[in-house]
Each structure stands twice: as structure tokens, then as C-alpha cells.
Amino acid sequence: MFKHRRVRVATVLLSSWVLLAAVERWTEKASWSSAVWAGLLWSGVVAGAWWFAEWTQAGRFRAGAAGTGGGHRPEEERQLPEDRAGRSR
């Protein structure tokens, strides 16, 4: 479910909206209508930052991408030369 970026960003948007509206309501003593709108504004900022962070990292952590080890197979393990196999540092 969380494989797609849109789903993750929507989840961040909704959960931060609920959390930030509650913070506005109880800590700032705002009315519910203004707390909901302020929470929506700030959750949009949070979700936008989340989207931007994921967008700039796109492709870095995909399975099989260079340097991530995602395409690693057991038979590809690096073997130590015989003369170094028994030595410890």
C-alpha cells in the first residue's frame, strides 16, 4: 500500500492535518473551524516538504539500484583470498 509515493504523501497529509488541527485547537485555543483551516495549511506545508524530499531521493533506494545492495544475490558475495581468510585483524 505504501509502495506508491502518492499514497505516502496523502497519508502524511491526512495524519498531519488531524494532528495539527488538534494542536491548534487545544494549545492555541482556536475555534474548530479556524483550527481545521490552520491545520490544513500547515499539513500542506508538511506534505509538500515530504513530497519534495521523496522526489529528490527518487531512484536512490530502489531494489537493484547502484550502491543500494538491492540486487545482491548470495552467490555474488565477495570472497577473501585464501591467505587472508584465516587471519583476524
N, C-alpha and C positions, 0 to 999 in steps of 0.2 A: 504494500500500500504506500509506504513512504519512499518507494523507488523513484517516483517522479518528482521533479522539482516543484511543479505547480501544487502538488498535494502538500509537500512540506511547507511551502510558503503560505498556503491557505491555512494550514494548521497553526503556524506561528501567528498569522494574522488573527485568527479567531481566539486562540488561547490568550494572546497578549491583549486583545480587546476586552475580554472578560476580566482579566487581572487588572489592567489599567483603569477600567471603568470602576471596579471595586475600590481601587486605591484612591481615585478621585472622589468617590462618594464618601468613603469613611475617613480618610485622612484630611482631605481638603474641605469636607462638609458641604460638598456641592449637591445641588438637586440631581435627581436621577437623569433627567433629560440632558442637563449640561455635562454630567459625568459620562454619559454614554457617548456624546459627541466628542468630548475631550479624549476619552479612551480610544475612540475610533481614529482620531487624528494621530495620537501617539503610537497606536498599534500599526498604523500605516507607515510611520517612520521606522518602526522596528522591523516590520516585514520587508520594507524596501531595503534596509541595510542587510537583512538576512539574504534577500534575493541577490543583491549586489555581491555579497561575499561568496555565495554559491556560484554565481556567474563567473566571477574572476577565477575561481578554482575549478571550473569545468574541465573535465578530462584528466585531472591530476590523479584522482583516486579510483578510476575505473579499473575493473579487473583486466589485467593484461597490459595496462598502460606502462610505459617505460619507467623503471625505477620504483614501482609500487609493489612488485612481487606478486601481483595478482595472477600472473600466468605461470607461476612457479610449479614445476612438477617434481616429485621426489627423485626421479632418475636424473634430474639436472643438478643435483646438489654438487657443490664443489668438493672435490676430493683432495685431501692433503697428500703430498708426496710421501712415499714410504718412509723416508728418513726423518720426516717431521711428525709422522702420525703418533709415535710413542712418546715424544718429548712434551714436557709441560714447561711453561714459562716461569 
